[in-house]
Amino acid sequence: MTNYPHATLEEYGYKDYRVFRKVYKVFSVILVALIVLMLYLSIIILAIQSVNSSVDVTSFDTFTLKWYFEMFSTRSLTNAIKVSVITSVVATALATVLGTLIAVGLYSYEKKTRQKIMLLNNIPLLNADIVTGISLMLVFSLLLPLFPYIFGPTTLIMAHLFFTLPYVILSVLPKLKETDPNLMDAALDLGVKPYKALRKIIVPAIQAGIFSGMLLAFTMSIDDFVISYFTTGNGFDNLSIWVYASIGRKSLTPSVYAFSTLLTILTLGIMVLYQFLMKRGKKHA
């Protein structure tokens, strides 16, 4: 019996790509790490400067927490923080309530009608901030003969409500699409009043979308500068306007870095707590 030599896999055209796969895997890890670093580099630098005893951002002297304790020692900074928090909280609360109600109303329309209305909802999102700010300033200026002191808290909250409302609608509407379309009708057939059915049945079913929209609206409102700059009044500046006015002056204190770091930690804490409560609720369901 004649013994023929066995053919190798390479002779059949097989190529070993294991080395290239390892290189690709290492390259993918490095690329993801660089992207994450670029996204969070500014936050990391901000956190480092908040514990830097030196006022100069180009040098790090010693670790300190004094900027956190001196956060409210500067009167102008304290007022700017109060304005930012009050404006964002009020605008977010109004946007969350109105956005949820508008989303529920839009969901009751036919698909074509809903898509046409959503085009109008997306205009504030796609429009440039400077165009939105100037447009709102002109609108508020037309009301000056009737309301001479309208510029200030009123215009700032209304402006923030204008550009945060679409975020809530866009966050709530997908959650409504996930629910049973006959849920509201079933509740009404059982004798539940519309308001109670909305509060007891619809809202718990879409609470994830409401919370995400509320958090997104607050995030967009708390750090807005362009629209706030055109719609605020004299002596009613939020934190971003205060920082812009303090650049290059001695009034710019590192306590701003401390407040920004605390705000970031608070936002992350709320998101982690929300995810924990959602997972816990699913386990007990």
N, C-alpha and C positions, 0 to 999 in steps of 0.2 A: 504494500500500500504506500503510495507516494504521499509524503508530507509536504503540504504547501505552506509557505509562510503566511501568517495571519496579517491581514491588512490593518493598519492603524486608523484611528479616528481622523487623524489629520489628512490621510489619503482620501477619505470620503468627503473632505471639505469642511470638517469641523474645526472651528477656531475657538480657542480658549479666551473668553473675555473676562475672566475673574479678576485679573489685574486692573482692567479698565473699570470694572464695577467698583472695586475698592477705591480707585482714584476718584470716581464719580461720587461715591458716598462721602468721602472726605471733603471733596470740593463743595458738595451740597451743604454739609454741616458748617463749613467755614462761611459760605455765602449767607446762610440763614443767621449765623451769629453776627455777621457784619450788618445785615439788615436790621436785626433787633437792636444792635448797638447804635446805629444811626437814628433809629426811632426814639430810643430812650436816653441818648447821650445828653441832650439838653436838660432832661429831668435829673439825671445823675449829677451833672455839673451844678445845677441849681441846689440840689440837696447838699452837695459838698460845700458850696459857698455859704449855706445857711449855718454851718457849724465852723466857719472860718473866722478866727479872731481878727484877721486883717480886713480892712475895708477895700484894699486893692485886690481885684479879682485875678490878677496875674501871679499872685503869690499866696501860699498857704502857711500861716504862722503856727498857730496852735488850735486844738479842738476846743470849742466853747459852745455853750447854749445860751449865751447872754442875749443874742438877737431874738430868741423866742420869748424871753422874759421882757425885753424892751419893745415888743411888737406894738404895744399900745401907748408907748411913751411919747411918740410924736403925734401931735394933735391932728395935723393935716392927713397923715397916713391913717390914723384911726377913723377920721371922717370918711376917707375914701373907701376903707374896708366896710364901714357901715353902709355906705351908699351902694356898694357892689352887692353885699349880702341881701339887703332889703330889696333892691331892684330885682335881683335874680330870683329870690324866694317868691316875691309877689308875682312876677311875670311867669315863673315856672308853674305856680299854683293855678293861675288863670289859664295858661296854655294847656295844662294837663286836663282840667275840667272841660274847657271848651273843645279841645282837640278830641277828647274821648266822645263827647256828645256829637261832634261833627262827623267823626269816623263812623259812629253807629248810624247816623242819618244817611251818610253816603252809602253804607253797606246795604241799605234798603232799596237803593235805586237799581235800575237795570245796569248791566255791565257797560254798555256803550255810554250811557249818561254818566256813570261813575268815572269812566276814563276821561271824558271831556272835563269834568269838574276837577279831576286830579291834575290835569295840565295847568289849571289856574293855581292849584296848591303848590306846584313845583316851581313856579316862577320866582318866588322869594329865595328858593334854594339855589337856583341857577343864576340868578341875577348877581352882578358884582356888588360887594358891600358898599362901595363908595356911591354907586348909583342909587342903591336903596336908601342910604343915609341922606343924600341930597334930596331925593324925592320926598322922603318923610319930612325933612326940614321945610321944604316948600309947602307941603300940605299943612303943617303946623303953623307956618307963617301966615297962611290965609285965615287962620282962626284968631290971630292976634287982636283984630278989632273987637271981637266978642269976648275973648279971654286974654287980657293983656299979660297975665303972669302964667301963661300955660307952659312955657319952657321951664323945665326943671324935673321934679319927680314924675309928673303926669306924662310928659312927652317921652321921658326915658323908659318908663314902664310900658307905655303903649308901643314904642318902637321895638322893645325887646319881645313883647308879646307878638308883634307882627312877624318877626323872623324865627321865633321858636315854635309857634303854633304848627307849621307844616311838619316839623320833626315828630311831634306827638301823633299827628294824623297818620303819617307814614309808618309809625311804629305800632299803632293800634289796629290799623286796617288789616294787615296780614294775619293777626291773631283772630280777628273776627271771621276771616275766611276759613280758618281751621275749625271753627265751631259749627255745630249743626244749624243750618239755616232756619229750621223750624223750631228752634229752642224758644224764641220769643213768643211765637204763636201758641206753642204748647202751654206756656205759662199763662198767657191771656185766656186760653180756653178753660184753664183750671180755676179761673176767677181771680187771678193775681192782677193787681193794678199795674199799669205800664211803668210807673216810676219805681215801684217795689220790685217788679220783674227785672228792670234794668239794674237796680242796686244789688239785688240778692242773687241773680242768676247770670246776667251778661257780664257785669264787672268782674266777679270772681273768675270767670272763664277766660277773660282777657287781661288779667292783672299783670301778667308778665310783660305784655306789650305796653301797658300803661306805665309800668315802672321804668322800662327801658327808655320810653319816650320822655318821661319826666327827667330821668338822669341825663339824657342827651340834651334836653332843653336847658337844664341848669348848667351843664358844661359849656354850651354855646353862649349862654347869657353872661356867665361870671367873668369871662375873659374877653368879651367883645370890646373893641376899641373904635373902629371906623364909624359904625352906625351910632354908637354912643356919643362920639365926638361931635357929630352934626345935630344931634337931637337933645342934648342936655342943656341945662341953663347955667348961668353964671354962679359959681360957688357950689355946684352940685356935680362934682366929678367922681366917677368911679375909679377903681384901682388902676385900670389900664391907662386912663387919661392922666391920672396923677403921676404914674411912672413916666409917661411920655413928657410931661411938663417938668419932671425932676431930673431928666437925663442931663448930665454935665453940671449939675448943681450939688451943693452940699446936703440938700434935703433928701437926696436919694440914699436911704439907709438899707443895710443888709437885712433889716427886719422884713423887707418885702420878700426876700428869698425864703425866710422862715415861714411866712404866711402862705406862700405858694406851695412849699413843701408840705405843710400841714393840710392844705386843701387837697393836694394830690393823694396823701395818705388817707384822708377822710373819704374821698371818692372811691379809692380802691377798697377800703374797708366796707363801704356800703355794698359794693358789687360782690365782694366775697361773702358777706353775710346774706345777701339776697340769693346767691347760688346755693349756699348751705341750706337755707330755709326751703328753697324749691326742691332740692334733692330729698330733704327730710319729709316734705309734704308728699312726694311721690312714693316714698317707702311706706308711709302710713295709709296711702290711698288704697 
